[in-house]
Amino acid sequence: MVAELIELSRLQGAERLPNMTDVDVDTIVSEAISRHKVAADNADIEVRTDAPSNLRVLGDQTLLVTALANLVSNAIAYSPRGSLVSISRRRRGANIEIAVTDRGIGIAPEDQERVFERFFRGDKARSRATGGSGLGLAIVKHVAANHDGTIRVWSKPGTGSTFTLALPALIEAYHDDERPEQAREPELRSNRSQREEELSR
């Protein structure tokens, strides 16, 4: 917990991240999964990802891996044995979105606005069962903010949750007729329908 508190304090006080580089989103996903492979195996949980995306963001790779790893850890912790955790990535407008979906117990509506607060644990019985410091999602929130990004949650009690980390896509010089097709397409599905589709897989 001490290390997490130090990291959170550093993030809260940061005005500008010093180690911003061109970061491969696929690498972030792979490293985050690797950090929690043993925990997933021990819980008989499959962590499944979509196809490599070749998407890129400007960021601090170490912090981004930490943030996504916290989301993966959270998904594993609140999932029943033998269930599936899925990770997807996509370009949506000017942002890259990385979504982590579990088929766990979900989050009560009254707690969904507070899950990113430091030390907030929600359901006490659930917290005792999973342990943890209550800082993981707070760290995700501040990593996102320090990258001019966002983190949001969709959850339905008894069904599961999806946490979506949105980060500005790496700006590249495209002519109008060379822009990636996914950057031009309007978003046709609502956030809710996307989450429900993920949970149905």
C-alpha angles and dihedrals in degrees: 000000000000092000091049092050091051091049092048092049090050092051093048091053097044117111096176130012110234099205103058112153141152102285127196110225092208089059091051090053094047094048093046091053092047092056091061103031093111093050091049093048092048090052093045089239121149115218106204128186135192122244121298109278107196086221119151138198135186107245153103103292095203093053093044091052089049092051095049092043089055090054091049091048091050092050092050093047094054098040126096119245114277095021132125131254114192132196123198134177132196145158112252114179109300093346140078113222125203113189127193115196128188132183093220136125095293130221126281113249092241090056099047094085092050104045092097094056116107113262093005108143105171113196106039095207091052091048093053090050096051103033116200132137102266090239103096098088092041088057090050090052093053095044088053092048092049088055093048087251138119141229122210137174135217115188141165119192111244093015109061145255141267122205114194122198111199120194131175110264118243106270113239130177108253130167112231092257093047100054114122111267092235090058091057099043116098115238105258102180126066120236090250096053090048091053092047090050091052091049093050093059 
